[in-house]
Amino acid sequence: MKFNYFFSLILISYEKISKALALSQTKSKITFFCTGVIARDYPELLRIIADDGHEIACHNYFHDNVNTTPPHQLRENLLRARDVLEKISKTEVLGFRAPSFSIDKNDFERLEVIASIFKYDSSLHFSNHTDYENWKKNLPFELVEFPVPRQSVLINSLKFKTGGSYSKLFPLSLTIYAANKSFENGITPSFYLHPYDLYDGYNMMISWSELRDLPLLKRGYWMLRQIQWVAIFNWSIDYKIETLCTDFKSLGRLDEGLHLQN
């Protein structure tokens, strides 16, 4: 019963994305980064996304940070995730994004693990094409990177990403400004959202009792973070994503950009 209930909440988020994409001139298909455990618990969701023509990409097996996972364990996790995603979606899984963007651009050991399994990564932040090219020259192996740019807005110390809580908590004009600045700097912007960003309410939260195994301070921290994710300005996101889908003409699946890298 609980799984069916949460599945219905995730479907609400997916329907909102679908509605916004229908407003784009190209009726775009996009990329969904999914964890292996989501595929395991909600296989119907993956089949719906794939059958609608969207790309299924990998977001680890659990939502574990990459930078704290030993490389040998990371390889096992990513292979396990890729296999279940491919089996359920019946599509080839080509891309990866680290949960919470939790990998450093100079962590070549873990990046090489990713490169050995996937065709592309989309976990790193670059503000301009020059920085990206300098990083690429020092990369000791082949890896296509579709970065999520991070731009200075208002003041140099405010680094703004085009998605997630940044787009939810701040005015839409800042997301558009950061996206246009990325284009000017030679980096294609990447808009990103989570299912909870699209749902206005507390129903997606893990309860206080479910966090009982954590120390009290950490328990309180995660309750506050969840409130930020699911309840603060979530009501504003529908208009924002509909505007972005209408105004930007370069929406699409990340794997469609692979041929441009060859």
Secondary structure, 3 states (H helix, E strand, C coil): CHHHHHHHHHHHHHHHHHHHHCCCCCCCCCEEEECHHHHHHCHHHHHHHHHCCCEEEECCCCCCCCCCCCHHHHHHHHHHHHHHHHHHHCCCCCEECCHHHCCCCCCHHHHHHHHHHCCEECCCCCCCHHHHHHHHHHCCCCCEECCCCEEECCCCCCEEECEHHHHHHCCHHHHHHHHHHHHHCCCCCCCECCHHHHCCCCCCCCCCHHHCCCCHHHHHHHHHHHHHHHHCCHHHHHHHHHHHHHHCCCCCCHHHHHHHHC
